[in-house]
Amino acid sequence: MLKKIAENIQQNPHVIEKKDLTEIIQYIDKNSYTSKRIFSDIGEDSAAVKNGDKFLLMTTDRINTSFIENFPFGAGFSSILVGIDDIYCCGGTPLAASVILSFNDRSKGQKIIEGICEGSRKFHIPIIRGHTNANSQCYELSTTLIGEINKEDYISAKTARVSDDIIIVSDFDGMVGKASNLYWDTVTFKSSEDVLKKRKVMNVIAKQHLANASKDISNGGIFGTILQLIKYSDVGANVNIEEIVLPKKLVELKYTLETYIKMYLTTSYILTAQKKNSAQVIKIINEYGLHANVIGSIIKEKNLLRINDGKESIDVIKF
């Protein structure tokens, strides 16, 4: 099993895609203009800009073209969802969204807009700006969300520390998405109050300064997320695959760990915390209706992902 999981991670196109971005990110970081007002930027789920005693948060995401064409309503909804989780995962509060939208089929375009508006209502986030091309030769959908947080509460993706516990946070109350069997939907069938309450647990963790680092689990899956976090934190990770728990519904559907670690898990995060804080982090998360447990630890070997089963270990990839 250990070897199969290692091969699964090494061959995951979303993991390879994240690795390929490193050179581009390094070039931009070296050659673009810098400002003293920027607290943290490339590598974060939400960049932080100094604004008095608060940080202004910003995140941008693009939706895959084939998803837009085949599931226009879902694509519109997801364009809001992805940014929402980017803001919450660093402990922030979303404030507003801006949307760029292009389409060449008016009926599909209308469904995309309806999905965007449904996401806006679900997460209580106003759409305040954007750009629309209703006569485009292709489909394009991307969103920018802004949020805010008190300076002292911001959780970075760059501050995991050696010996931290790695904690996975997930919502077990979900269903397999309509668009893909690798999409764990924990949002569309729930009330705004429910989905917002579960995300606001990150505000509590942030205010109590219990986590050292955080990233939300998106299309890179569990290990793609961990690899990004250790890359930006300049550390490594050792994960016990036996500690990764699947939701009961997925077990009933015969999903395996090999499949689960490829999934886009909505309402889910990877946190790192000092060992002395882990029990309190897990207790708070459980109180908000989410599942959390320790799956590994941060190690000093930079950019290295190691997995184990409690007996043997494999060095999987150096990011």
N, C-alpha and C positions, 0 to 999 in steps of 0.2 A: 504493500500500500504506500509506503513512504516514497519509494522510487517512482511510482505512478503519479503521485501528487507532485513530485519534483518536475517530472516531464510535462505534466499538465501546465504548471506555472511557466516553464521555459518556452512552451509552444503557444501560450495564450497570446493571440494577436494584439489584444488591448494592452497587455503588459509590454510587448515588444514596441508598440506604438508610443507608450509613455517613455520608454528608454530612448527611442529615436529623437524625442523632443529635446534631450539634454543639450545637444550641440547648438540648436536654435536658441534655446533659452540663454545659454552662456554668451552667445554673440550679442543678443539684445541687451543683456545685463551689462556687457562691456562697452557697447557702442551707443546706447541711447542716453538722452539727457537725464541728469540726476537732480534731485531737489531735496533740501533738508526737511521739507514737510512730509516726505514719505518715510513712514516708520518701517513698513515691511511690504514687499511687493511680489515679484515673480516667485512662484513656488507655493504661495498661500492660496487656500480656497477663496479667501477674501482679502485683498490688499487693504492696508490700513494707512490712511492719510491723517496727519495731525490736524485737529480742528478744535482749538481751545483745550478743554479738559476731557474731550472725547476724541475717538477716532472715527472718521468717516470711512465706511467699508464699501468696497466695490468688487464685483465679480462679473465675468462675462462668459457665456457658454453658447456654443453653436449646436443645433440639432442636425443629426445625420439626414442627408437628402432622401435616402430610400425610405426612412421612417416617415418623413413629411409626405412623400408621395403616396405611401400605402396606408398610413394612419394619420390623416391630417388633423383630426380633432385631438388625438392623443399626443401628437407632436406639439400642438399649441399648448396643451396643458403642461406637458413636460418642460417646455421652455421656461415656464415660471417655476415649476418644482425644483429644477436643478439649481437655480440661483438661490432659492429659498434655503435649501440645505447647506449651500456654501456659506451663507451668512450666519445661520444658526450654529454651524459646527465650530466656529471660532468664538461662540458665546454672544454673538451680536443679535440685533433686532432689525429685520428688514423694514425698509421705509417705502420704497417705490421701485418701479421697473420701467425700462425703456426697451422697445422691441424694434428689430429690423426684420421686415417681411417682404419676400418677393414670391410671386406665383404667376402661372400662365393659364390656370383653370379657375374661373370665378367660383364655381361650386366648391372646389377643394379649398380655395382661398377663404371662403366663408366659414368652412368647417375649422380651418386653422384658427381664425379669429374667434370663433365660438369657444374653442379649446383654451385659447389665451384668456378669454374673459372668465371661463370657468375656473381656471387656475387663480386668477385675480380674486375672485369671490371666495374660493376655498381657503386661500392663505391670507385674505384681508390685505392685499397689496395693490395699490393703485397703479395703473399704467399712465405714466405722465408724459412720455415722449416716445418718438420712434421715427421710422422711415418706411414707407410702403411703396412697392412697385407692383401694380396689378397687371402689368403687361410685360412681364419678364420672360426671358427664354428658359429660365430655370427656377427651381425652388430654393429659397434661402430663408432661414429662420434663426435668429440669434437674439439673445437678451442680455441686458446689463441690469443688474440689481444694485441698489445702494442700501446701506444700513448704517447703524451706528452702535458704539459701545463705549463705555468708560475706559479710558486709557489703561488703567491698572488691571482691567478684567480680560483683556484680549488674550485668546489662546492661539498661539502660532502653530504652524506645521513644521517650524524649524527649530523647535526647542525641546525635542525629546532628549533625555539624558541617560547615560549609561546606568544600568541597573533599574531603570523604570520598568514597571509592569506594563504589558500591552493588554489593553482591555477592549474587547469587542462589544459594541452596543447595537442591538437590533430589535426590531418589532416583529414578534412571532405571529401577530395577528394580521395575516396577509393572504394573498392569492397570487397564482401565476398570472402574469399579464397577458392580455389578448394579443399584443404585438409580438411577443417573444416568450419562449419557455425559459429564457435566462433573465427575465424581469420579475422581481418580487414586488408586487403592488401592495402597499400598505396604506394607501391614501384615497383612491378614487371613490370607494364605497363608504367612507367615513365622514362624519360631520367636521366642520371647521374647528369646532371646539376640541374635538379629539386629536386631530392632526396637529393643531397648534400647541395643545398642552404637552404632547410628547416631545415636540421640538424645544419647547421652553425649558425642558430639563437642562439643556445646554447653557441657558442663561444662569441657572442656579449653580451649576458646576463652575462656571466662569466667575461668578461673584464670590464664591467661596475659595477660589484659587486652588482647586483640588487637582486639576490636570496640568501637565507640563506641555502637552502637544495634542493636536487633534486634526483629523481629516475625515470627510464623509466618504462612504463607500459608494462609488459610482460605477462607470462601465469597466474599470480596471479590476473590479471584484475585490475580494478581501486582500489578496496578496499584492495586486497592483497598487492598492492604496497604501499598504505597509511599505512597499518599495519606494514610493514617492516620499513618504514621510521620513524614512531613514536617509534617503538621498539628501533632502533639504536640511536635515538635522545633523548630517555628517557622522552618522552612527550606523550600527547594524541591528539586526533583529534575529532572535531565535524563537521560533513558534512551534508549540506542541500541537500537532494536527488533531490529536485525540481530544483536545479541549474545545475544538470548534463544534458547536452544537447546531444541528439543523432544526428548523421549525417542524413541529409535529405534522403539519399538513403536507410538507414536502417529503417527509419520511413515508407518509401514507401513499404518496404519488410515486414512490420508488426512486426518488432523487438520491444520489450518492454525494459524498463529500467532493468527489472530482467535479461533479456538475455544479454543486453549490458554490464553490469558490470562484466560479466564472460569473456568477450572477450579479446583476445590478440590484443592490439591496436598498430600496428606499427606506427612509427613516432609520439610518444606520451610520455608525461612526467607529473609527478606530481612535482610541485615546491612549495616551501614556501618562502614567502617574507614579509618584513615589510609592513604594510598597506600603508605607505607613498610611497612605491615603486611599488605597485601592478599595478596601472594605466599605469606606464611607461613600466613595463614588458609586459603587455597585448598589448600595442601599438606596441612595437617592434615585438612581436610574430606575430601579425596581418599583419605587413608589409612584413613578410616572407611567407605569404600565409597559415598560420596556425590559428586555432581557439583557443582562450584562455578565460577563465573566472574564477572568484573566486567561489569556491564551499563550502568553510568552513573556519575553523580557527584551529590553534593549541591551545590546552588547557593544563593545568598543571597536570591533572590526568594521571599519567604515564601508558603508554601502553594501554590506553582505547580508543576504537573506539565507538563514539556516533554518531548516525544519527538523523536527524530531517527533518520535512517537512515545517518548518516555524511556526508551531503551537505546535506540540508535538515532543518529542524526546525519543529515546530508546538507552540504553547502550547495544551495540551489543556483544562485545567480548573484553576480556583483553588478549593481546598477550604475 
